[in-house]
Amino acid sequence: MTAQASLTPLLDRVQSPEDLKRLSRDQLPALAQELREEIVRVCSVGGLHLASSLGATDLIVALHYVLNSPRDRILFDVGHQAYAHKMLTGRRHLMPTVKKEGGLSGFTKVTESEHDAITVGHASTSLANALGMAMARDALGQDYKVAAVIGDGSLTGGMALAALNTIGDMNRRMLIVLNDNEMSISENVGAINKFMRGLQVQKWFQEGEGASKKAVEAVSKPLANLMSRAKSSTRHFFDPASVNPFAAMGVRYVGPVDGHNVQELVWLMERLVDLDGPTILHVVTTKGKGLSYAEADPISWHGPSKFDPATGEVVPSNAYSWSAAFGDAVTELARLDPRTFVITPAMREGSGLVEYSKVHPHRYLDVGIAEDVAVTTAAGMALQGLKPIVAIYSSFLQRAYDQVLHDVAIENLNVTFAIDRAGIVGADGATHNGVFDLSFLRSIPNVGIGLPRNAEELRGMLRTAQSQPGPFAIRYPRGTTERVPEGTWPDIAWGSWERLKPGDDVVLLAGGKALEYVLKAVGDLPNVGVVNARFVKPLDEVMLREVASRARAIVTVEDNTVMGGFGSAVLEALNTMNLRPTVRVLGIPDEFQEHATVDSVHARAGIDAPAIRTVMAELGVDVPLGV
């Protein structure tokens, strides 16, 4: 029987960057295509970063062909576009384990591979990291190269622009590959995006593009000729009508070039990487490259669920997400109150705001990947009488802590924070787990914190937050909830708890996601009470005093770090009340949680139903097997 020929004969030969360099330049386009086909196959299992990885494949091949990783440092902003990088650095056989417990991270991770220069999951950090590495190189008298890959979407983050400003000032040798695909997850927004889109109509840009192409075609000509023509083509950089912001910051700019012409990229990178000072190579790519349906709709194919690679048919899901529940609620709320205004930092799809942005386009703002701007813009709106809602992921809110404190809380402004992906998120791992917001928000005066157990409570809390003065945070998990009818607006007094099960011997307090585990663990055990502790700030001190006066033991359960979270709040309150029941605090341990399923991480952390039953047994509760 004849052995079946491999579908990836070139990729089969590459186990490391050294193997890649043994290929001829003429073979690189075919290798890039094989990488894309492998990425599609791996991502078809669902939940992985498809479109961004397809778009960056050619430039990653070129970088590894020119540079010598791991000695040379290659940094990927966000890291979700780096699947080709993982495959070229000896991890191809592990790609089926991406985002699975014990497997590869969905991003780059220093402890995963010596080829991963930074651990990353958030945007706009690569340039500052690259500057630090270049300065360390020069300070230590070393000679490695530094290259950072950053998408145009990440340039909407102020940290990237601030880093560019310092990079131009420090003038250290580095290559910045600007991967311009007109996208982050949602469409890009802002003045930088408009500048990028408007480049093509500028005379100097058109001349520069022609000069670059001619120079690449004439590969026998010296680099000096290329740079001479580049200088000539940029004579309009400082024309007030067409200032190039990169040149204005002191960073050499080359481009645009085709980001899918791997041979052209190799030729340019070989010549640019050793130039003195910082250089931006502007490459234009297509997100979802090589996969027609992903190219046509890169937003939907950013991180699709399971699909058929041949047809693009996605396995359907009728699940109703918490994000959708928020989107439906706030769309209806904005009809009821014309002062409602929703702000998102580049997460329209993830935060369930697609419909809202269509129904209320004039009361919707996407500020790009700039969480600090989102919060302070909301403060300005609140100062002038609007009722802004900032829709933001828990782990992204960390990037705007100072703005919450300084710009919103000090003046007790009525800004509502709709905090999605609160608690353990699972497959995205340590960079995305939202397990710190209870702790850092609880420490800020004036901020109220609510944990809805379902979509109905979410609606009630939103309505309450919009009707009262002061800032409010409403946190809800990644996952699904039950759909509720339109017009559902329960009256929930902020700070009020709810008894769900009577019992005074041992009482369990929990809100949000953790309450699901508590109810499952307790079942119908006699004399074990359950309280829906749906507000962490303020606590329902009347009910807490009543519970603590009668209970032999209290167990608090939270999907948040135990350091300074809900359990800590309960202990502080009991101390003030001079009440001393036995208290067990269950939550996420004081360590970063690696990627796995949500249920697996919760079991490991000791807050799932079996773990809660174990604690109850330790407290003397008769817990039958199977409860």
C-alpha positions in Angstrom: 0.0 0.0 0.0 1.4 3.4 -1.0 1.9 5.8 1.9 -0.4 8.8 1.8 1.5 12.0 1.0 1.6 14.6 3.8 -0.6 17.7 3.3 2.1 19.8 5.0 5.5 18.6 3.6 7.4 21.8 4.2 5.9 22.4 7.7 6.8 18.8 8.6 10.5 19.7 8.1 10.3 22.7 10.5 10.7 21.9 14.2 12.6 25.1 15.0 13.6 28.5 13.5 16.9 26.9 12.5 15.0 24.4 10.4 13.1 27.2 8.8 16.3 28.9 7.6 17.2 25.7 5.7 14.3 26.4 3.3 14.9 28.5 0.3 13.1 31.8 0.0 11.1 30.5 -2.9 9.6 27.9 -0.5 8.4 30.4 2.1 5.0 31.3 0.5 4.1 27.6 0.3 5.2 27.1 3.9 3.0 30.1 5.0 0.1 28.5 3.2 0.7 25.2 5.0 0.8 27.0 8.3 -2.6 28.7 7.5 -4.1 25.3 6.7 -2.8 23.9 9.9 -4.1 26.9 11.9 -7.6 26.4 10.4 -7.5 22.7 11.3 -6.5 23.4 14.9 -9.0 26.2 15.4 -11.9 24.2 14.0 -12.3 22.6 17.4 -13.7 25.9 18.6 -12.8 28.8 20.9 -9.4 29.6 19.4 -8.0 32.7 17.8 -8.5 32.1 14.1 -8.7 35.3 12.0 -5.9 37.2 13.7 -3.5 34.2 13.4 -4.2 33.7 9.7 -3.6 37.4 9.0 -0.2 37.4 10.7 1.2 34.2 9.3 3.4 35.6 6.5 5.0 38.3 8.6 5.8 35.7 11.3 7.5 33.4 8.8 9.5 36.4 7.6 10.5 37.4 11.1 11.7 34.0 12.1 13.6 33.6 8.7 15.5 36.9 9.3 16.0 36.9 13.1 17.5 34.3 15.3 15.1 33.4 18.1 15.4 33.0 21.0 18.6 35.1 21.1 16.8 37.8 19.1 13.6 38.9 20.9 10.3 38.8 19.0 7.4 40.3 20.9 3.7 40.0 19.9 1.2 42.5 21.2 -1.8 40.7 22.8 -0.3 37.4 21.6 -3.5 36.0 20.1 -2.1 36.2 16.6 1.0 34.1 17.3 -0.1 30.6 16.4 2.3 30.4 13.5 5.0 31.5 15.9 4.2 28.6 18.2 4.3 26.1 15.4 7.7 27.4 14.1 9.2 27.2 17.6 8.7 23.5 18.3 5.1 23.5 19.6 3.2 22.3 16.5 2.5 18.9 18.1 1.0 20.6 21.1 -1.3 22.9 19.2 -4.4 20.7 19.9 -3.8 21.5 23.6 -4.1 25.3 23.2 -6.3 26.7 26.0 -6.8 23.3 27.5 -5.8 22.4 31.0 -2.1 21.6 31.1 -1.7 22.6 27.5 -0.4 25.6 25.6 -1.6 29.1 26.3 -3.7 31.0 23.8 -1.2 33.8 24.0 2.6 34.0 24.3 3.9 33.0 27.7 7.5 33.3 28.9 7.3 30.1 31.0 6.0 28.1 28.1 8.9 28.6 25.6 12.2 30.4 25.5 11.0 31.8 22.1 8.1 33.7 23.9 9.7 37.1 24.8 6.8 38.3 26.9 3.7 36.9 28.7 0.8 38.9 27.4 -3.0 38.8 27.0 -3.9 42.5 27.0 -3.2 45.0 24.2 -0.7 47.9 23.7 2.1 46.5 25.9 4.6 45.3 23.4 6.3 48.6 22.5 7.2 49.5 26.1 8.5 45.9 26.7 10.5 46.2 23.5 12.0 49.5 24.6 13.0 48.0 27.9 14.7 45.1 26.2 16.6 47.4 23.8 17.8 49.5 26.7 18.8 46.5 28.7 20.7 45.2 25.6 22.6 48.5 25.3 23.3 48.9 29.0 24.8 45.4 29.2 26.8 45.7 26.0 24.9 42.9 24.2 24.0 42.7 20.5 20.7 40.9 20.1 17.9 42.3 17.9 14.5 43.4 19.2 11.3 43.2 17.0 7.8 44.0 18.2 4.6 43.1 16.2 1.7 45.4 17.0 -1.6 45.6 15.3 -3.2 48.9 14.3 -5.9 48.2 16.8 -3.5 48.2 19.7 -2.4 51.7 18.7 -5.7 52.9 20.0 -4.3 52.2 23.4 -2.6 55.2 25.1 0.1 53.0 26.4 1.3 52.2 22.9 1.4 55.8 21.9 3.1 56.8 25.1 5.7 54.2 24.5 6.2 55.4 20.9 6.9 58.9 22.3 9.6 57.5 24.5 11.0 55.2 21.8 11.5 58.2 19.5 13.3 60.1 22.3 15.6 57.2 23.4 16.4 56.3 19.8 17.3 52.7 20.4 17.7 50.1 17.6 14.6 48.1 17.2 12.1 47.1 14.5 8.4 47.7 15.0 6.2 45.7 12.6 2.9 47.6 12.4 0.3 44.9 11.3 -2.4 47.0 9.7 -5.5 45.0 9.2 -8.0 47.7 10.1 -9.3 45.6 13.0 -8.8 44.8 16.6 -11.8 42.5 17.6 -14.3 45.1 16.5 -13.7 47.6 13.8 -11.0 50.1 14.8 -12.0 53.6 15.9 -10.3 56.9 16.6 -8.0 59.5 15.0 -5.1 57.1 14.5 -7.4 54.7 12.6 -8.6 57.6 10.4 -5.0 58.5 9.8 -4.1 55.0 8.7 -7.1 54.8 6.5 -6.4 58.2 5.0 -2.8 57.5 4.2 -3.6 56.1 0.8 -5.0 59.4 -0.5 -1.9 61.3 0.5 0.6 62.1 -2.3 3.7 61.4 -0.2 2.2 58.0 0.8 1.5 57.0 -2.8 5.0 58.0 -3.8 6.4 56.1 -0.9 4.5 53.0 -1.7 5.8 53.1 -5.3 9.3 53.7 -4.1 9.2 50.7 -1.8 7.8 48.4 -4.5 10.4 49.5 -7.0 13.2 49.0 -4.4 12.1 45.5 -3.6 11.8 44.6 -7.2 15.4 45.9 -7.8 17.0 43.7 -5.1 20.4 44.2 -6.5 20.4 47.9 -5.7 21.9 49.0 -2.4 19.8 49.8 0.7 21.1 53.3 0.5 19.2 53.8 -2.7 16.0 52.6 -1.0 16.5 54.9 1.9 17.3 57.8 -0.4 14.0 57.3 -2.3 12.2 56.9 1.0 13.5 60.2 2.1 12.4 61.8 -1.1 9.0 60.3 -0.9 8.5 61.6 2.6 9.2 65.2 1.9 5.6 66.0 2.7 5.7 64.4 6.1 5.6 67.8 7.8 3.1 69.4 5.5 0.4 70.6 8.0 -2.2 68.8 5.9 -0.5 65.4 6.1 1.8 65.1 9.2 3.1 61.6 9.8 2.8 61.1 13.5 5.4 58.4 13.6 8.1 60.6 12.0 6.9 63.4 14.3 7.7 61.1 17.2 11.2 60.5 15.9 10.6 57.0 14.6 11.7 56.0 11.1 8.7 54.9 8.9 8.9 52.5 6.0 5.9 51.3 4.0 3.3 50.4 3.3 4.1 46.9 2.0 2.1 43.8 1.3 2.0 41.9 4.5 1.3 38.7 2.6 4.3 38.9 0.3 6.7 36.9 2.5 9.7 37.3 0.2 9.3 41.1 0.1 9.0 41.1 3.9 12.2 39.1 4.3 14.1 41.4 2.0 13.0 44.5 3.8 13.4 43.1 7.3 17.0 42.0 6.6 17.8 45.6 5.8 15.8 47.4 8.4 16.6 45.3 11.5 20.1 46.6 11.8 19.5 50.3 11.1 20.3 52.6 14.0 17.4 53.9 15.9 13.8 52.6 15.9 12.1 51.7 12.6 8.4 51.1 11.9 7.7 48.7 9.0 4.1 49.2 8.0 2.6 46.0 6.6 -1.0 45.8 5.3 -2.6 42.4 6.0 -6.0 40.8 5.8 -7.5 39.3 8.9 -8.6 35.8 8.2 -6.2 35.6 5.2 -6.7 32.5 3.0 -10.1 31.5 4.4 -12.8 33.2 2.3 -15.5 33.2 5.0 -13.1 34.5 7.6 -11.9 37.3 5.3 -15.5 38.3 4.7 -16.4 38.5 8.4 -13.3 38.6 10.6 -15.3 39.8 13.6 -17.3 36.6 13.7 -14.2 34.5 13.0 -12.0 36.1 15.6 -12.6 33.2 18.0 -15.3 31.0 16.5 -17.0 28.0 18.1 -16.5 24.6 16.6 -16.8 24.7 12.8 -16.4 22.7 9.6 -13.1 23.9 7.9 -14.4 23.0 4.4 -17.7 24.8 4.6 -17.4 27.3 7.4 -20.5 25.8 9.0 -20.5 26.6 12.7 -22.0 24.2 15.3 -25.1 26.2 16.4 -25.7 27.2 20.0 -29.0 28.4 21.5 -27.3 29.4 24.8 -28.2 32.8 26.2 -25.1 34.5 27.4 -24.7 37.0 30.3 -23.3 39.4 27.7 -26.5 39.1 25.6 -28.6 39.5 28.8 -26.8 42.8 29.5 -27.1 44.0 25.9 -30.8 43.3 25.8 -31.3 45.0 29.2 -29.3 48.2 28.4 -30.9 48.5 24.9 -34.4 48.6 26.6 -33.2 50.8 29.4 -32.0 53.4 26.9 -35.5 53.5 25.5 -36.8 54.3 28.9 -34.3 56.9 29.9 -32.8 59.2 27.3 -29.9 60.0 29.6 -28.5 56.5 29.3 -25.2 56.4 27.4 -23.1 53.3 26.9 -19.3 53.3 26.5 -17.1 50.3 25.6 -13.3 50.0 25.1 -13.3 48.1 21.8 -15.5 45.3 23.0 -18.9 45.8 21.2 -19.3 42.1 20.3 -17.9 40.7 23.5 -20.0 42.9 25.7 -23.2 42.1 23.8 -23.6 45.6 22.4 -24.1 45.0 18.7 -27.9 45.6 18.8 -27.5 48.5 21.2 -25.0 50.3 18.8 -27.6 50.0 16.0 -30.7 51.0 18.0 -29.0 53.9 19.9 -26.0 54.9 17.7 -26.0 58.5 19.1 -25.8 57.2 22.7 -23.0 54.7 22.1 -19.2 55.3 22.1 -16.3 52.9 21.4 -13.1 54.5 22.5 -10.8 51.8 21.3 -8.4 49.8 23.5 -8.3 52.6 26.0 -10.1 51.6 29.2 -8.8 54.7 31.1 -10.4 56.9 28.4 -13.7 55.1 28.7 -13.9 55.7 32.4 -12.9 59.3 32.4 -15.2 60.1 29.4 -18.0 58.6 31.4 -17.1 60.9 34.3 -17.4 63.9 32.0 -20.8 62.7 30.9 -22.0 62.2 34.4 -20.8 65.7 35.4 -23.1 67.0 32.7 -26.2 65.0 33.6 -26.0 61.8 31.5 -26.2 58.3 33.0 -23.2 56.6 31.5 -22.7 52.8 31.6 -19.2 51.6 31.0 -19.3 48.0 29.6 -16.0 46.4 30.4 -14.4 43.1 31.1 -13.2 42.6 34.7 -9.5 42.1 33.8 -9.6 45.1 31.5 -11.1 47.3 34.3 -7.8 46.8 36.1 -6.2 49.1 33.5 -8.5 51.9 34.6 -8.3 51.6 38.4 -6.9 55.2 38.9 -9.7 56.7 36.8 -12.4 54.9 38.7 -10.9 56.2 41.9 -9.8 59.7 40.9 -12.2 60.7 38.2 -15.4 59.0 39.3 -15.5 58.0 42.9 -14.0 61.1 44.6 -17.0 63.2 43.3 -19.4 60.3 43.7 -20.5 60.5 40.1 -23.3 58.3 38.8 -21.3 56.0 36.5 -22.4 52.4 36.2 -19.7 49.7 35.5 -21.1 46.7 33.8 -18.3 44.2 34.5 -18.4 41.2 32.2 -16.2 38.1 32.5 -16.0 38.5 36.3 -14.5 35.6 38.1 -12.7 32.7 36.5 -13.0 32.8 32.7 -11.4 29.4 31.9 -9.5 28.9 28.7 -8.0 32.4 28.4 -6.2 31.9 31.7 -4.3 34.1 34.1 -4.3 37.3 31.9 -8.1 37.3 31.6 -9.4 35.9 34.9 -11.5 38.5 36.5 -10.8 37.6 40.1 -9.6 40.9 41.5 -12.4 43.4 40.9 -14.2 42.8 44.2 -11.0 43.5 46.1 -9.8 46.6 44.3 -13.3 48.1 43.9 -14.3 47.4 47.5 -11.3 49.5 48.7 -12.6 52.7 46.9 -15.1 54.9 48.8 -18.5 55.5 47.3 -18.5 52.5 44.9 -21.4 50.1 45.3 -20.9 46.5 44.2 -23.6 44.1 43.1 -23.5 40.4 42.1 -26.6 39.3 40.2 -27.5 35.6 40.3 -29.5 35.8 37.0 -30.6 38.1 34.2 -33.6 39.2 36.2 -31.4 40.5 39.0 -29.0 42.0 36.5 -31.9 44.1 35.1 -33.0 45.2 38.6 -29.5 46.3 39.6 -29.0 48.2 36.4 -32.3 50.1 36.9 -31.5 50.8 40.5 -28.0 52.0 39.6 -29.4 54.4 37.1 -31.9 55.8 39.5 -29.5 56.7 42.4 -26.5 58.9 42.9 -23.0 57.5 43.0 -20.9 55.0 41.1 -22.1 51.3 40.9 -20.3 48.2 39.8 -22.4 45.2 38.6 -20.3 42.1 38.0 -21.4 39.0 36.1 -19.6 35.9 34.8 -18.7 34.5 31.5 -21.2 31.9 30.6 -25.0 31.5 30.2 -28.1 32.5 32.1 -31.9 32.2 31.6 -33.6 34.7 29.3 -36.2 36.9 30.9 -39.1 38.7 29.2 -38.8 42.2 27.9 -40.1 44.7 30.5 -38.7 42.8 33.5 -37.5 45.3 35.9 -37.6 43.9 39.5 -37.3 46.4 42.3 -34.1 45.5 44.1 -33.0 47.8 46.9 -29.2 48.3 46.6 -27.5 46.6 49.5 -30.3 44.1 50.3 -29.7 40.4 50.6 -32.2 37.6 50.2 -32.7 34.4 52.2 -33.0 31.5 49.8 -33.1 28.6 52.3 -33.9 28.7 56.0 -31.4 27.3 58.5 -29.6 28.8 61.5 -26.8 26.3 62.4 -24.5 26.7 59.4 -25.3 29.5 57.0 -23.7 29.9 53.6 -23.3 33.4 52.0 -22.6 33.8 48.3 -23.6 35.9 45.3 -23.4 35.5 41.5 -21.7 32.5 40.1 -20.6 31.1 43.5 -24.3 30.9 44.6 -24.9 28.2 42.0 -22.3 25.9 43.7 -23.7 26.7 47.1 -27.3 25.7 46.2 -26.1 22.5 44.6 -23.9 21.7 47.6 -26.6 22.3 50.2 -29.6 20.7 48.5 -32.2 20.2 51.2 -29.8 19.7 54.2 -31.7 20.5 57.4 -30.7 23.5 59.4 -28.2 24.8 56.8 -29.2 28.2 55.5 -28.4 29.9 52.2 -28.3 33.7 51.7 -28.1 35.3 48.3 -25.5 37.9 49.4 -26.0 39.8 46.1 -24.3 43.0 47.3 -20.7 43.2 48.5 -20.8 46.9 49.1 -22.7 47.8 51.1 -23.3 44.5 52.9 -26.8 43.9 54.3 -25.6 44.4 57.8 -29.1 43.9 59.3 -29.3 40.4 57.8 -25.6 39.6 58.5 -26.1 40.6 62.2 -29.2 38.4 62.4 -27.4 35.4 60.8 -24.3 35.8 62.9 -26.3 36.1 66.1 -27.8 32.7 65.6 -25.4 30.7 63.5 -22.7 28.4 64.8 -20.7 28.9 61.6 -20.8 31.0 58.5 -19.2 30.0 55.2 -18.6 32.7 52.5 -18.0 31.6 48.9 -16.9 33.9 46.1 -15.5 33.7 42.6 -12.8 36.3 43.5 -9.5 36.2 45.2 -9.8 35.6 49.0 -7.4 38.5 49.5 -9.7 41.5 50.4 -12.8 40.2 48.7 -16.3 39.3 49.9 -15.2 37.1 52.8 -12.9 39.8 54.0 -15.8 42.2 54.0 -17.9 39.9 56.1 -15.1 39.4 58.6 -14.5 43.1 58.9 -18.2 43.7 59.5 -18.5 40.9 62.1 -15.5 42.4 63.9 -17.2 45.8 64.1 -20.3 44.1 65.4 -18.3 42.2 68.0 -19.8 38.9 66.8 -17.6 35.8 66.7 -19.1 32.8 64.9 -16.8 30.4 63.2 -16.2 31.8 59.6 -14.7 29.9 56.7 -13.8 32.0 53.7 -13.8 30.1 50.3 -12.5 31.8 47.2 -9.7 31.9 44.6 -6.3 31.3 46.3 -3.7 34.0 46.3 -2.0 32.7 43.1 -2.6 33.1 39.4 -4.9 30.4 37.9 -3.7 28.8 34.7 -6.1 28.1 31.8 -8.5 25.2 32.1 -12.3 24.9 32.1 -14.1 27.1 34.5 -15.4 24.1 36.4 -11.9 22.6 36.7 -10.4 25.8 38.0 -13.2 26.2 40.6 -12.7 22.6 41.7 -9.0 23.3 42.0 -9.7 26.5 44.0 -12.1 24.7 46.3 -15.3 26.6 45.6 -17.3 24.0 43.7 -20.1 21.9 45.2 -18.0 18.9 46.3 -15.5 21.3 48.0 -18.3 23.1 49.8 -19.7 19.9 51.0 -16.3 18.9 52.4 -16.1 22.2 54.3 -19.6 21.6 55.7 -18.7 18.2 56.8 -15.6 19.6 58.6 -18.0 22.0 60.4 -20.0 19.1 61.7 -22.8 19.0 59.2 -24.1 15.6 58.4 -23.6 15.5 54.6 -24.8 12.3 53.0 -23.0 10.9 50.0 -24.5 12.0 46.8 -25.9 15.3 48.1 
